[in-house]
């Protein structure tokens, strides 16, 4: 009788818990007993249920395997706990897709990355089988410490409209804006291991998987600037960016805000195509500059080169149009300029003919990359894809020495002005630009 009463109490307690969960708007996606409501996509890795958790088992000679919800979700708050063996690569898909018209049904879309071996990838967001990294943790040291090795970790994802944010154990690890997918399924990934026999049988586990889709406003985490926000909507400024002082230098529609350096017709070679600012090869259009000067600033520009291309982003260009400093944009493997100069100071990301950088190490060669130039008075930094690749200071003895040993040695007052135009270079090669953003610094 006592045992029967205990069972009844446990059942009643479960029912009350379920009712409370439904009243709060949360719904369990996993019942703790079987895989009802889920379906397997992709490869043939094993998913099973053990001790109230879904267990994904790494399996030899099979591609990425996904256990996906049969339901699709748009705006939501998703929570779960996960635990992973060392050496295992896994993930949680959200707003993801599998369509016959895309690589024969290959799963693609947003993926919360589970990879304990990667300090900068783990806990970030990857666009599976499509665009690559949307949010990695190179410049977020606090986020890199969120994951607990060998323990259960608490994951929270908030997807509301174009805003996607992630926390691990209460620590923010991703915050980005994107407009590619507004809804899709949720899936648990077991990554392929090829023929790595030492990884066969390693596991990743998920439990307490729940979602809230209605009346989520009151449960959303308050906005914070604890980590950087990344905006993946082309040629746009988010509310947070606007509050931080960012503005567009290119509107994605026309050449408003730009003018020809030589006073010629810049439309002979510069064009707007699919929201991109393109300089066509051998057009003779010449360089273009902003319609105003800038002193201290933070500038970000996405660029994509074609094979053998040469271009550059120049700054401190004065009203006379004299030569200024240049963030070199170059196909290092196929343009002869990469082997000229001194010690690699004409390679991608370098301060052209002055200070070398190793920007080529961090770029997607013919894909989209982000150049960043930060100027605070005489102090300047060059960045590529979130990596600082050089820094220097003008107006001191070291600067004068560097300039004196360059092709600019005879240029009077080279880059000496406190402000100047920003220039995009026509070097007779096809180069694409987009997402040109700037903010003025104090």
C-alpha positions as MATLAB code, in Angstrom:
seq = 'XXXXXXXXXXXXXXXXXXXXXXXXXXXXXXXXXXXXXXXXXXXXXXXXXXXXXXXXXXXXXXXXXXXXXXXXXXXXXXXXXXXXXXXXXXXXXXXXXXXXXXXXXXXXXXXXXXXXXXXXXXXXXXXXXXXXXXXXXXXXXXXXXXXXXXXXXXXXXXXXXXXXXXXXXXXXXXXXXXXXXXXXXXXXXXXXXXXXXXXXXXXXXXXXXXXXXXXXXXXXXXXXXXXXXXXXXXXXXXXXXXXXXXXXXXXXXXXXXXXXXXXXXXXXXXXXXXXXXXXXXXXXXXXXXXXXXXXXXXXXXXXXXXXXXXXXXXXXXXXXXXXXXXXXXXXXXXXXXXXXXXXXXXXXXXXXXXXXXXXXXXXXXXXXXXXXXXXXXXXXXXXXXXXXXXXXXXXXXXXXXXXXXXXXXXXXXXXXXXXXXXXXXXXXXXXXXXXXXXXXXX';
ca = [
       0.000    0.000    0.000;
       2.799    2.421    0.899;
       4.522    1.646   -2.416;
       1.243    2.263   -4.293;
       0.749    5.587   -2.501;
       4.324    6.596   -3.343;
       3.740    5.827   -7.015;
       0.518    7.838   -6.973;
       2.279   10.777   -5.351;
       5.059   10.646   -7.932;
       2.531   10.553  -10.779;
       0.574   13.402   -9.243;
       3.763   15.383   -8.779;
       4.704   14.807  -12.419;
       1.248   15.954  -13.545;
       1.425   19.084  -11.391;
       4.876   19.854  -12.744;
       3.668   19.385  -16.314;
       0.632   21.584  -15.685;
       2.781   24.298  -14.118;
       5.128   24.077  -17.072;
       2.214   24.487  -19.482;
       0.845   27.421  -17.473;
       4.195   29.170  -17.717;
       4.236   28.577  -21.462;
       7.195   26.179  -21.437;
       6.892   22.903  -23.341;
       9.231   19.917  -22.989;
      10.715   18.755  -26.305;
      11.984   15.512  -24.778;
       9.889   13.282  -22.520;
      12.898   11.572  -20.907;
      11.832    8.097  -22.076;
      12.005    7.893  -25.886;
      12.589    9.951  -29.017;
       8.951   10.749  -29.742;
       8.679   14.039  -31.646;
      12.161   13.732  -33.164;
      13.460   12.380  -36.477;
      16.952   11.522  -37.703;
      18.482   13.375  -40.677;
      21.788   13.105  -42.518;
      24.095   10.295  -41.438;
      23.728    7.068  -39.483;
      25.172    7.926  -36.072;
      23.252    6.472  -33.149;
      20.888    8.408  -30.888;
      19.467    6.678  -27.833;
      17.967    7.459  -24.429;
      19.888    6.743  -21.225;
      19.133    7.933  -17.678;
      16.699   10.593  -18.852;
      19.053   12.046  -21.475;
      19.376   11.851  -25.245;
      22.775   10.340  -26.068;
      24.458   10.883  -29.423;
      27.166    8.329  -30.202;
      30.061    9.086  -32.559;
      30.036    6.533  -35.357;
      32.675    5.573  -37.930;
      32.327    6.326  -41.646;
      29.114    8.326  -41.607;
      28.501   12.040  -42.273;
      27.105   14.538  -39.796;
      23.947   13.147  -38.217;
      21.109   15.198  -36.760;
      18.190   14.388  -34.479;
      15.618   17.026  -35.458;
      12.295   18.109  -34.035;
       9.323   17.354  -36.249;
       7.958   20.784  -35.360;
       9.348   24.062  -36.678;
       9.839   27.154  -34.546;
      10.158   30.887  -35.210;
      10.498   33.124  -32.155;
      11.364   31.220  -28.997;
      13.416   30.766  -25.862;
      15.160   27.388  -25.854;
      16.854   25.843  -22.829;
      18.639   22.556  -22.240;
      21.602   20.987  -20.499;
      24.399   19.205  -22.349;
      27.506   17.220  -21.489;
      30.179   16.166  -23.955;
      33.192   13.879  -23.994;
      36.524   15.564  -24.689;
      37.472   15.440  -28.344;
      33.852   15.365  -29.530;
      32.540   17.978  -31.965;
      28.807   18.520  -31.803;
      26.180   21.221  -31.850;
      22.590   22.330  -31.482;
      20.836   23.491  -34.637;
      18.092   26.106  -34.403;
      15.860   27.663  -37.062;
      17.508   25.113  -39.336;
      16.481   23.655  -42.688;
      16.603   20.454  -44.763;
      15.280   20.913  -48.295;
      15.626   18.818  -51.438;
      16.575   21.938  -53.406;
      19.588   22.569  -51.144;
      22.363   19.994  -51.506;
      19.833   17.187  -51.695;
      18.391   17.767  -48.251;
      21.594   18.539  -46.348;
      20.896   20.060  -42.940;
      21.935   23.709  -42.840;
      21.396   26.769  -40.690;
      22.262   28.232  -37.311;
      24.296   25.941  -35.073;
      25.365   26.478  -31.493;
      28.856   24.999  -31.550;
      29.901   22.309  -29.072;
      33.643   21.741  -29.459;
      35.641   21.668  -26.200;
      38.920   21.546  -28.162;
      38.341   24.991  -29.705;
      38.748   27.984  -27.417;
      37.294   30.450  -29.902;
      34.729   28.230  -31.638;
      33.205   26.461  -28.650;
      29.927   28.122  -27.568;
      29.834   30.326  -30.656;
      27.384   30.126  -33.572;
      28.211   28.579  -36.936;
      26.083   28.630  -40.081;
      26.179   24.907  -40.818;
      26.772   23.973  -44.483;
      26.296   27.555  -45.634;
      28.142   30.738  -44.588;
      30.478   29.555  -41.838;
      31.095   31.466  -38.604;
      28.481   34.015  -37.568;
      29.804   34.495  -34.044;
      33.139   33.174  -32.811;
      34.783   34.104  -29.535;
      38.219   35.462  -30.568;
      37.707   38.754  -28.761;
      35.413   37.576  -25.968;
      37.692   36.106  -23.251;
      34.932   35.998  -20.654;
      32.746   33.946  -22.987;
      35.607   31.532  -23.594;
      35.480   30.603  -19.901;
      31.745   29.836  -19.810;
      31.970   26.143  -20.739;
      32.682   23.596  -17.983;
      34.683   20.594  -19.151;
      33.355   17.214  -18.069;
      30.216   18.705  -16.497;
      26.628   19.415  -17.442;
      26.324   22.844  -19.054;
      23.177   24.989  -19.247;
      22.377   26.387  -22.703;
      19.887   29.178  -23.378;
      19.049   30.530  -26.844;
      16.748   33.493  -27.418;
      15.582   33.940  -31.017;
      13.302   36.923  -31.515;
      12.856   38.327  -34.995;
      16.315   39.108  -36.347;
      17.966   39.035  -32.920;
      19.721   35.818  -31.858;
      21.453   35.564  -28.479;
      23.099   32.676  -26.614;
      24.178   32.015  -23.020;
      26.138   29.127  -21.519;
      25.893   28.721  -17.754;
      24.495   32.243  -17.560;
      27.400   33.785  -19.490;
      26.603   35.442  -22.852;
      28.510   33.770  -25.700;
      26.812   35.069  -28.863;
      24.796   38.138  -29.819;
      24.063   38.756  -33.478;
      21.526   40.099  -35.961;
      20.598   38.068  -39.048;
      17.713   37.849  -41.505;
      18.356   34.627  -43.416;
      16.074   32.218  -41.494;
      13.019   33.315  -39.519;
      11.939   29.783  -38.570;
      13.031   26.174  -38.754;
      13.579   23.003  -36.757;
      15.796   22.382  -33.734;
      18.292   19.531  -34.014;
      21.031   17.820  -32.025;
      24.198   17.042  -33.962;
      26.681   14.189  -33.857;
      29.604   15.328  -35.993;
      31.264   12.985  -38.453;
      34.519   11.355  -37.287;
      35.536    9.693  -40.557;
      37.689    6.654  -39.797;
      39.060    7.975  -36.463;
      38.692    4.780  -34.440;
      39.829    6.485  -31.240;
      36.685    8.661  -31.353;
      34.223    5.871  -32.092;
      31.771    5.529  -29.225;
      32.434    8.946  -27.716;
      29.237   10.710  -26.752;
      27.367   13.963  -26.283;
      24.308   14.113  -24.030;
      21.321   16.434  -23.790;
      18.612   16.632  -21.145;
      15.861   18.923  -19.780;
      15.138   20.256  -23.274;
      12.320   22.787  -23.197;
      11.026   25.652  -25.305;
       8.752   28.669  -24.905;
       7.155   30.191  -27.992;
       4.271   32.307  -26.706;
       4.310   35.467  -24.596;
       8.101   35.394  -24.348;
       8.681   39.138  -23.927;
       8.573   39.032  -20.139;
      11.093   36.174  -20.017;
      13.705   37.699  -22.334;
      17.098   38.558  -20.881;
      17.588   42.350  -20.654;
      19.755   43.926  -23.359;
      23.438   44.163  -22.446;
      26.734   45.266  -23.949;
      28.650   42.533  -22.098;
      29.747   41.133  -25.454;
      29.889   42.660  -28.919;
      26.905   42.488  -31.227;
      27.514   41.392  -34.823;
      25.184   42.511  -37.553;
      24.894   40.170  -40.557;
      22.142   42.096  -42.331;
      23.825   43.656  -45.330;
      24.322   47.430  -45.333;
      22.269   48.030  -42.207;
      22.713   49.646  -38.806;
      21.073   47.934  -35.843;
      19.569   49.940  -32.977;
      22.548   49.015  -30.796;
      25.018   50.077  -33.503;
      23.187   53.380  -33.891;
      23.372   53.958  -30.137;
      27.118   53.263  -30.291;
      27.552   55.910  -32.988;
      27.927   53.739  -36.090;
      26.660   54.969  -39.450;
      26.791   53.655  -43.005;
      29.286   54.943  -45.567;
      27.486   53.013  -48.316;
      23.712   52.643  -48.463;
      23.694   49.575  -50.739;
      21.700   51.351  -53.444;
      23.876   54.043  -55.035;
      27.119   56.018  -54.678;
      25.689   58.709  -52.439;
      28.377   59.958  -50.047;
      31.253   59.224  -52.441;
      33.030   61.248  -55.118;
      35.787   60.712  -57.652;
      39.230   61.670  -56.365;
      40.184   62.988  -59.808;
      36.845   64.649  -60.461;
      35.958   62.216  -63.266;
      32.921   60.024  -63.809;
      33.188   57.332  -61.130;
      30.193   55.445  -62.566;
      32.344   54.306  -65.509;
      33.768   51.540  -63.341;
      32.234   51.735  -59.878;
      28.800   50.135  -59.681;
      26.252   48.916  -57.158;
      25.332   45.273  -57.764;
      23.195   43.183  -55.413;
      23.915   45.567  -52.565;
      27.673   45.469  -53.188;
      29.984   48.306  -54.213;
      32.030   46.875  -57.088;
      35.025   48.222  -58.978;
      35.278   46.525  -62.359;
      38.603   45.490  -63.870;
      40.390   47.817  -66.284;
      37.576   50.371  -66.229;
      39.833   53.361  -65.607;
      37.264   54.838  -63.230;
      39.892   55.857  -60.674;
      39.798   56.076  -56.893;
      36.782   57.299  -54.957;
      36.724   59.108  -51.615;
      34.182   59.921  -48.933;
      32.501   63.313  -49.166;
      33.845   64.323  -45.754;
      37.044   63.985  -43.736;
      37.603   61.926  -40.599;
      40.102   62.252  -37.752;
      39.781   59.612  -35.033;
      37.468   56.843  -36.176;
      36.605   53.157  -36.164;
      36.030   51.850  -39.696;
      34.772   48.401  -40.763;
      34.523   47.273  -44.388;
      33.725   43.847  -45.828;
      35.718   43.009  -48.949;
      35.933   40.175  -51.459;
      38.752   39.961  -53.979;
      38.939   38.156  -57.289;
      41.930   36.120  -58.417;
      45.061   38.239  -58.740;
      43.308   41.385  -57.524;
      44.875   44.471  -55.954;
      43.053   47.279  -54.164;
      43.255   49.142  -50.888;
      41.520   51.219  -48.246;
      43.373   54.493  -47.762;
      42.975   57.085  -45.018;
      44.509   60.450  -44.072;
      43.949   61.535  -47.683;
      44.093   65.344  -47.565;
      42.230   67.936  -49.636;
      45.033   67.960  -52.214;
      44.530   64.258  -52.846;
      48.081   63.377  -51.879;
      49.015   59.827  -50.919;
      47.797   58.575  -47.524;
      48.138   55.449  -45.430;
      46.795   52.271  -47.018;
      45.321   49.072  -45.675;
      46.504   46.750  -48.435;
      43.939   44.486  -50.086;
      45.668   41.923  -52.273;
      45.648   38.377  -53.579;
      48.999   37.532  -51.989;
      49.366   34.288  -53.932;
      48.718   35.651  -57.397;
      49.713   39.322  -57.469;
      53.418   40.222  -57.862;
      53.150   43.133  -55.413;
      53.124   40.625  -52.531;
      56.785   39.814  -53.243;
      57.860   43.437  -53.556;
      58.541   45.995  -50.853;
      60.367   44.853  -47.724;
      59.685   41.927  -45.407;
      56.132   41.464  -46.693;
      54.978   45.049  -46.186;
      52.842   44.909  -49.323;
      50.882   41.817  -48.389;
      47.212   41.789  -47.403;
      46.408   43.877  -44.337;
      49.822   45.556  -44.243;
      50.310   49.289  -43.966;
      51.322   49.471  -47.596;
      55.100   49.670  -48.147;
      55.622   50.634  -44.505;
      54.708   47.962  -41.929;
      54.148   44.255  -42.696;
      51.207   42.243  -41.425;
      50.145   38.630  -41.716;
      46.520   39.269  -42.620;
      46.630   36.448  -45.162;
      46.604   33.957  -42.286;
      43.080   34.926  -41.283;
      41.230   35.411  -44.563;
      38.849   33.352  -46.626;
      40.852   33.824  -49.809;
      38.086   34.580  -52.306;
      35.251   34.809  -49.792;
      34.038   37.742  -47.740;
      36.374   39.203  -45.131;
      36.222   42.193  -42.808;
      38.883   44.882  -42.674;
      38.909   47.179  -39.673;
      40.934   50.335  -39.141;
      40.927   52.056  -35.749;
      42.441   55.533  -35.480;
      42.820   57.341  -32.164;
      44.841   60.446  -32.872;
      48.231   59.226  -34.010;
      47.685   55.635  -32.881;
      46.372   53.245  -35.517;
      45.389   49.558  -35.629;
      44.694   47.214  -38.567;
      42.379   44.231  -38.066;
      41.221   41.355  -40.299;
      38.270   39.135  -39.355;
      38.562   40.006  -35.673;
      42.357   39.615  -35.468;
      44.580   42.624  -34.820;
      47.408   42.305  -37.328;
      49.398   45.481  -36.730;
      49.510   48.734  -34.784;
      51.655   51.842  -35.099;
      51.969   55.466  -34.051;
      52.560   58.414  -36.328;
      54.516   61.550  -35.573;
      57.487   60.124  -33.706;
      61.066   59.187  -34.563;
      60.190   55.563  -35.383;
      57.474   56.702  -37.801;
      59.825   59.119  -39.523;
      62.408   56.359  -39.923;
      59.890   53.920  -41.408;
      58.623   56.514  -43.882;
      62.165   57.502  -44.866;
      62.839   53.918  -45.978;
      59.661   53.638  -48.066;
      58.453   54.814  -51.461;
      56.895   57.792  -49.630;
      60.219   59.202  -48.433;
      59.949   62.212  -50.756;
      56.275   62.943  -50.069;
      56.272   66.118  -48.013;
      54.184   65.798  -44.853;
      53.162   62.218  -45.650;
      50.010   61.291  -43.682;
      50.715   64.116  -41.242;
      47.264   65.725  -41.190;
      44.998   65.159  -38.213;
      42.117   64.206  -40.504;
      41.506   63.144  -44.075;
      39.226   61.428  -46.561;
      38.754   57.672  -46.720;
      39.522   56.248  -50.154;
      38.736   53.032  -52.022;
      41.357   52.252  -54.621;
      40.862   51.353  -58.267;
      43.894   49.271  -59.225;
      42.375   47.931  -62.469;
      41.147   44.740  -60.774;
      37.673   43.591  -59.778;
      37.025   43.913  -56.034;
      33.729   43.893  -54.112;
      32.876   45.909  -50.978;
      29.861   45.988  -48.667;
      28.883   46.879  -45.076;
      30.996   50.036  -44.950;
      30.495   51.378  -41.427;
      32.200   54.092  -39.427;
      31.927   55.773  -36.060;
      33.735   58.862  -34.955;
      35.870   58.438  -31.836;
      36.583   61.147  -29.274;
];
